[in-house]
Amino acid sequence: MATEINNEKKLADTLLYKKKSAFERFDAEERSAAMAYAEGYKDYLDNAKTEREAVKKSIAILEENGYVPYDFGENVAVGGKYYYNNRGKSLYAFRVGSEPIIEGVRILAAHIDSPRLDLKQNPLYEDSGMGYFKTHYYGGIRKYQWITVPLALHGTVILADGSSAYVNIGEEPGDPVFCVTDLLPHLGKEQNNKTLATAFNGENLSILIASSPLVENGEVTEEDDKVKLCVMKYLNDKYGMTEEDFISAELCAVPAGKCVDVGLDRWMIGAYGHDDTVCAYPALTALLESDGSPHTVMCILADKEETGSDGATGMQSGLLCDMIETIASAMGEKGAAVRAKSMCLSADVAAGFDPLYSDVFDKKNVAFMNFGVAMAKYTGSGGKYSTNDADAEFVGFIRKIFAEKNVLWQTAELGKVDAGGGGTVAKYIANLNITTVDMGVPVLSMHAPFEVISKADLYSAHTAFKAFCL
């Protein structure tokens, strides 16, 4: 009888698919490595809350590891390490491998923009003795989540003389913070009767920034807009700004504060911007650890994913095509031929299963926290609209690599078929005739001001991306 039971167990182990958690798979050394890797990630994310900050931080890391600036038309050499800074808002870094470039490029593509509150071009106004910034929300947010949250101001201002000023207020100890106020519950009867979608108006997401008038020589100024003038006096003293300079500024409000460990066991990280920095950082570190690989490897940190990937810094631009063309040309090949042999992991987050909202998930096809990096063969919505759907051969190829390298991974979909949907940059890369599949870290509370991820899944993303590069 015991032999029959053992044989049945072996048969089940062979034939049935079962996800295993990190705590079933990781040994003590891997658990320690995952914890240590998370500390580097937390430092990166704390300094990369906007795409401009992520590019700056990434370039510093790349240069520490021997990467040099690259521009179109320059020669490349086997073993060379290069990066292309696209307008300070997206980044292409690549290392040229020893195998012929005609064998293609292995691409890791993540995005470094996150949902936030952008300031309008004429944002500053005063009402009833209080100063505000008007905003236009960026990306898909649930408006109620951004109300009464401490906010920091980040961004770049191009002044009238063409010089630039970097703004970061609300992150350092002792800095003031800002917020969007809410209605007290005692007067919220009408608001309570509205739906979640209509109770909060995007036009009312104005940020409270000041409440005192300008005082000169001990006297309150006689000018109109006294609080507004006080704000501009501060900004002029600190950054040299006038109100007109808002027109040529990129300023946004993001949740203030640094990454924190979540849970008594400290196996989770809570922060703003995991989507998609939690994939961008592993993609970058995988590139840095690919020096022994014969393949040419590229890491793309893209902008504008949260708003459709449009524009010169988004993945719908022709930059990736141009980049491969110029690298191929420098090595005596055609870009189209190189793209046809290239492959990409679209490194974007997955929706982590939340038992508090289990009705929107298909439990057989969802990513679970602590079960590793998640592969999504397709995203989109409804009947697979607006998605890349990876071919079976490429999925099989990835499975084989991960099995050989003992990578902890799982399959995933966003949610139930008709529950909603979403997309990534995968389809734009696949449209260039580059084989692509989505791969990323499961996230709880995605697009909220405070998202949660597992350190085990973060580390698994790094090992997965590294295995793909090698």
C-alpha positions in Angstrom: 0.0 0.0 0.0 2.8 2.4 0.9 4.5 1.8 -2.4 1.3 2.5 -4.3 0.8 5.8 -2.4 4.4 6.8 -3.2 4.0 6.0 -6.8 0.8 8.1 -6.9 2.7 10.9 -5.3 5.5 10.7 -7.9 2.9 10.6 -10.7 1.2 13.7 -9.3 4.5 15.5 -8.9 5.3 14.7 -12.5 2.0 15.4 -14.1 0.3 18.2 -12.1 1.2 21.9 -12.0 1.5 23.3 -8.5 2.8 26.6 -7.5 5.3 26.7 -4.6 6.1 29.6 -2.4 9.4 31.2 -1.7 9.4 29.8 1.8 9.1 26.2 0.3 11.8 26.8 -2.3 14.4 29.2 -0.8 17.1 28.0 1.4 18.7 30.1 4.2 21.2 31.6 1.7 18.5 32.6 -0.7 16.3 34.1 2.0 19.3 36.2 3.2 20.1 37.3 -0.4 16.5 38.3 -0.9 16.5 40.5 2.2 19.8 42.1 1.3 18.7 42.8 -2.3 15.6 44.5 -1.0 17.7 47.1 0.8 19.3 48.2 -2.4 15.9 48.5 -4.0 14.5 50.6 -1.2 17.4 53.1 -1.6 16.7 53.2 -5.3 13.0 53.8 -5.0 13.4 56.5 -2.3 15.5 58.4 -4.8 13.4 57.7 -7.9 9.9 58.8 -7.4 9.6 60.4 -10.8 11.0 59.4 -14.2 13.6 62.2 -14.1 14.9 61.1 -10.7 14.9 57.4 -11.9 17.0 58.3 -14.9 19.4 60.3 -12.8 19.8 57.6 -10.2 20.2 54.9 -12.9 22.8 56.8 -14.8 24.8 57.1 -11.6 24.6 53.4 -11.0 25.5 52.6 -14.7 28.5 54.9 -14.6 29.8 53.2 -11.4 29.7 50.0 -13.4 31.6 51.2 -16.4 28.8 52.4 -18.7 29.4 55.5 -20.9 27.1 57.9 -22.7 26.1 56.9 -26.3 24.7 58.9 -29.2 23.4 57.9 -32.5 26.1 57.2 -35.2 28.8 56.4 -32.7 30.7 53.1 -33.0 30.1 50.3 -30.6 32.5 47.5 -29.7 32.1 44.0 -28.3 32.2 44.2 -24.6 31.2 47.9 -24.7 28.8 49.3 -22.1 26.7 52.3 -23.2 23.6 54.3 -22.2 21.4 56.7 -24.1 19.7 59.4 -22.0 16.5 60.3 -23.8 15.6 63.9 -22.6 16.3 63.0 -19.0 13.0 61.0 -18.9 13.7 57.6 -20.4 16.9 55.6 -20.6 18.3 52.9 -22.8 21.4 51.0 -21.5 23.1 48.1 -23.4 26.1 45.9 -23.3 27.4 44.4 -26.5 27.9 40.7 -26.3 30.4 38.5 -28.0 28.0 36.6 -30.2 27.1 38.2 -33.6 24.6 41.0 -33.3 22.5 39.2 -36.0 21.5 36.7 -33.2 19.4 39.5 -31.7 19.2 41.6 -28.6 17.8 40.4 -25.2 15.7 43.3 -24.0 14.3 44.1 -20.5 11.7 46.9 -20.8 10.2 48.5 -17.7 8.7 51.9 -17.1 9.7 54.5 -14.5 6.6 56.7 -14.4 3.9 56.2 -11.8 0.4 57.7 -11.2 0.6 61.1 -9.5 -0.9 64.6 -9.4 0.7 66.9 -12.0 0.5 70.6 -11.5 -1.4 72.5 -14.3 0.5 75.1 -16.3 -1.1 77.9 -14.4 -1.6 76.1 -11.1 -1.4 78.8 -8.3 -4.4 80.4 -6.9 -5.8 81.8 -3.7 -9.2 81.3 -2.1 -10.5 82.5 1.2 -7.0 83.1 2.6 -5.5 79.8 1.5 -3.1 79.0 -1.3 -3.6 76.1 -3.7 -2.0 74.4 -6.7 -4.5 73.1 -9.3 -3.6 69.6 -10.6 -4.4 67.3 -13.4 -4.0 63.7 -12.3 -1.6 61.6 -14.3 -2.4 57.9 -15.0 -5.2 55.8 -13.6 -5.9 56.7 -10.0 -8.8 56.2 -7.7 -9.2 59.8 -6.7 -10.4 59.2 -3.1 -7.1 57.5 -2.3 -5.1 60.7 -2.9 -7.1 62.8 -0.5 -5.7 63.6 3.0 -2.4 61.9 2.1 0.9 63.8 2.9 2.3 64.9 -0.4 5.7 66.1 -1.6 6.5 68.4 -4.5 9.0 67.1 -7.1 10.0 68.3 -10.5 12.0 70.6 -12.8 11.4 74.2 -13.7 12.9 75.8 -16.8 13.3 79.5 -15.9 12.9 82.4 -18.3 16.7 82.6 -18.9 16.8 78.9 -19.9 18.4 77.6 -16.7 16.7 74.9 -14.8 15.8 74.4 -11.1 15.2 71.1 -9.4 12.4 71.1 -6.9 12.1 68.5 -4.1 10.0 69.7 -1.1 8.5 67.3 1.5 11.0 64.4 1.6 13.7 65.6 4.0 13.3 65.7 7.8 11.8 69.0 8.8 10.4 69.7 5.3 6.8 70.9 5.0 4.3 68.6 3.2 1.1 69.3 1.3 -2.3 67.7 0.9 -5.7 67.6 -0.7 -8.3 68.1 1.9 -11.6 66.2 2.4 -15.1 67.0 3.6 -15.8 66.2 7.2 -18.2 63.3 7.7 -20.6 65.5 9.7 -21.4 67.4 6.5 -21.0 64.5 4.0 -24.6 63.3 3.7 -24.9 64.3 0.0 -21.4 63.0 -0.8 -22.1 59.7 0.8 -25.0 59.1 -1.6 -22.8 59.4 -4.6 -21.0 56.6 -6.3 -17.3 56.1 -5.7 -16.6 57.3 -9.3 -18.6 60.6 -8.9 -18.1 61.5 -5.2 -14.6 63.0 -5.9 -14.1 65.4 -8.8 -10.7 65.6 -10.5 -11.0 69.3 -10.8 -11.2 69.5 -7.0 -7.9 67.7 -6.4 -6.2 71.0 -5.5 -3.3 70.9 -3.2 -3.2 73.0 -0.1 0.2 74.8 0.0 -0.1 77.9 2.2 -2.3 79.9 4.5 -0.4 83.1 5.4 -0.1 86.4 3.6 3.1 88.0 2.5 4.6 90.1 5.3 7.1 92.8 4.5 8.8 95.0 7.1 6.5 93.5 9.7 3.4 94.6 7.8 0.9 92.5 5.8 1.2 93.6 2.1 -1.6 95.6 0.7 -1.5 93.8 -2.6 -4.3 91.5 -3.7 -3.7 87.7 -3.5 -1.6 88.1 -0.4 -1.1 84.3 0.2 -0.4 83.7 -3.5 2.3 86.4 -3.3 3.7 84.8 -0.2 4.1 81.5 -2.1 5.8 83.2 -5.1 8.2 85.1 -2.8 9.3 81.8 -1.3 9.7 80.1 -4.7 11.5 83.1 -6.1 13.9 83.3 -3.1 14.7 79.5 -3.3 14.5 78.7 -7.0 14.5 82.1 -8.8 10.9 81.4 -10.1 8.3 83.8 -11.2 4.7 82.7 -11.8 5.2 82.6 -15.5 7.8 79.9 -15.0 5.1 77.4 -14.2 4.4 77.4 -17.9 7.7 75.7 -18.6 7.8 73.4 -15.5 7.2 69.8 -14.9 6.0 69.7 -11.3 4.0 67.0 -9.6 2.8 65.9 -6.2 3.7 62.4 -5.0 3.2 60.7 -1.6 5.8 62.0 0.9 8.0 59.6 2.8 10.3 56.7 2.3 9.9 52.9 1.8 9.0 50.9 4.9 8.9 47.3 5.8 5.4 45.9 6.2 4.5 43.1 8.5 6.1 41.7 11.7 8.2 39.3 9.6 9.5 42.2 7.4 9.0 40.2 4.2 7.0 43.0 2.5 7.8 46.5 1.4 5.2 49.4 1.4 5.9 52.4 -0.7 4.7 54.7 -3.5 5.8 53.8 -7.0 6.3 50.1 -6.9 4.5 50.1 -10.2 6.8 49.9 -12.0 10.1 50.7 -10.2 9.9 47.2 -8.6 10.5 45.8 -12.1 12.8 48.6 -13.3 15.4 48.0 -10.6 15.7 44.2 -11.1 15.9 44.9 -14.9 18.8 47.3 -14.3 20.6 45.1 -11.9 20.2 42.1 -14.2 21.9 44.1 -17.0 24.8 44.9 -14.6 25.3 41.3 -13.8 25.2 40.1 -17.4 28.9 40.7 -18.1 29.6 37.0 -18.6 26.8 36.6 -21.2 27.6 36.2 -24.9 24.3 38.0 -25.7 23.8 41.7 -26.4 21.6 42.8 -23.6 19.5 46.0 -23.3 17.6 47.5 -20.4 14.9 50.1 -21.3 13.5 52.4 -18.6 10.6 54.0 -20.3 8.3 57.0 -19.6 4.6 57.6 -20.2 3.4 54.0 -19.8 0.7 55.1 -17.3 -0.8 57.4 -20.0 -0.5 55.2 -23.0 3.2 55.3 -23.9 2.8 58.3 -26.3 5.4 60.9 -27.0 9.1 61.0 -27.6 9.9 59.3 -24.3 7.2 56.7 -24.4 7.5 53.2 -26.0 5.3 54.2 -28.9 8.1 56.4 -30.2 10.5 55.1 -32.8 13.4 55.2 -30.5 13.8 51.4 -29.9 13.7 50.8 -33.6 16.2 53.5 -34.2 18.4 52.3 -31.4 18.6 48.7 -32.7 19.1 50.0 -36.2 22.1 52.1 -35.2 23.7 49.3 -33.2 23.2 46.9 -36.0 24.6 49.3 -38.6 27.7 49.9 -36.4 28.3 46.2 -36.5 27.6 45.7 -40.2 24.0 44.3 -40.0 20.5 45.5 -40.8 18.2 46.5 -38.0 15.2 44.6 -39.3 17.2 41.4 -39.2 18.4 42.0 -35.7 14.9 42.8 -34.5 13.5 39.6 -36.0 15.9 37.6 -33.7 15.5 39.8 -30.7 13.3 39.0 -27.7 12.0 41.0 -24.8 10.6 40.6 -21.3 8.2 43.4 -20.8 8.9 44.0 -17.1 5.7 45.2 -15.6 3.9 44.5 -12.4 1.1 41.9 -11.9 -2.0 42.2 -9.8 -1.4 40.3 -6.6 -4.2 38.2 -5.2 -6.0 40.0 -2.4 -8.3 37.7 -0.3 -10.2 40.8 0.8 -11.4 41.3 -2.8 -11.3 37.7 -4.1 -14.4 38.0 -6.2 -12.6 39.9 -9.0 -9.8 37.3 -9.4 -9.6 33.9 -11.0 -7.7 32.0 -8.3 -6.3 29.4 -10.8 -4.9 32.2 -12.9 -3.7 34.9 -10.6 -0.4 35.9 -9.1 0.1 35.2 -5.4 2.4 37.1 -3.1 5.6 35.2 -2.2 5.2 32.8 -5.1 7.8 34.5 -7.4 7.8 36.7 -10.4 4.7 36.4 -12.6 4.5 35.7 -16.3 1.4 37.1 -18.1 1.1 35.6 -21.5 -1.4 38.4 -22.4 -3.0 41.4 -20.7 -5.6 43.7 -22.3 -9.3 43.4 -21.5 -12.4 41.6 -22.4 -11.7 39.4 -25.4 -8.0 40.0 -25.3 -8.3 43.5 -26.7 -5.3 45.8 -26.8 -2.7 43.3 -25.9 0.4 41.4 -26.9 -0.3 37.6 -26.7 3.1 35.8 -26.5 3.5 32.7 -28.7 3.7 29.3 -27.1 7.3 28.8 -28.4 8.6 31.8 -26.5 6.7 30.9 -23.3 8.3 27.4 -23.6 11.7 29.0 -24.1 11.3 31.0 -21.0 10.1 28.0 -19.0 13.2 26.1 -20.0 15.5 28.9 -19.0 13.8 29.3 -15.6 13.9 25.5 -15.0 17.6 25.4 -15.7 18.3 28.4 -13.5 15.9 27.3 -10.7 13.9 30.6 -10.9 10.9 31.0 -8.7 8.0 32.0 -11.0 4.3 31.7 -11.6 1.7 32.4 -14.3 -0.8 35.3 -13.9 -3.7 37.2 -15.4 -4.9 40.6 -14.3 -8.3 39.4 -13.1 -11.5 37.7 -14.2 -12.3 38.1 -17.9 -15.0 40.8 -17.5 -13.8 42.4 -14.3 -11.8 45.1 -16.1 -8.4 45.1 -17.7 -5.1 46.9 -18.4 -2.1 46.9 -20.6 1.7 47.3 -20.7 4.4 48.3 -23.2 4.6 44.7 -24.5 2.4 45.3 -27.5 4.4 48.3 -28.7 7.6 46.3 -28.6 6.0 43.2 -30.2 4.8 45.5 -33.0 8.4 45.9 -34.0 8.7 42.2 -34.7 10.3 41.5 -31.4 9.1 38.4 -29.5 7.7 39.7 -26.2 6.1 38.5 -23.0 5.1 40.3 -19.8 6.9 39.4 -16.6 6.7 41.2 -13.3 6.3 41.4 -9.5 2.8 41.0 -7.9 1.5 44.1 -6.2 -1.2 44.8 -3.7 -3.1 48.1 -3.9 -1.7 48.8 -7.3 -1.9 52.5 -8.3 -2.6 53.6 -4.8 -0.3 56.1 -2.9 0.9 53.1 -0.8 1.5 49.9 -2.7 2.8 46.6 -1.2 5.1 44.0 -2.6 7.0 40.9 -1.4 10.8 40.9 -1.0 10.8 37.3 -2.2 9.0 38.3 -5.5 11.3 41.2 -5.9 14.4 39.0 -5.7 12.7 36.4 -7.9 12.3 39.1 -10.6 16.0 39.9 -10.4 17.0 36.2 -10.8 14.5 35.7 -13.6 15.7 38.7 -15.6 19.3 37.7 -15.0 18.6 34.2 -16.2 17.1 35.7 -19.4 20.2 37.8 -19.9 22.7 35.0 -19.4 
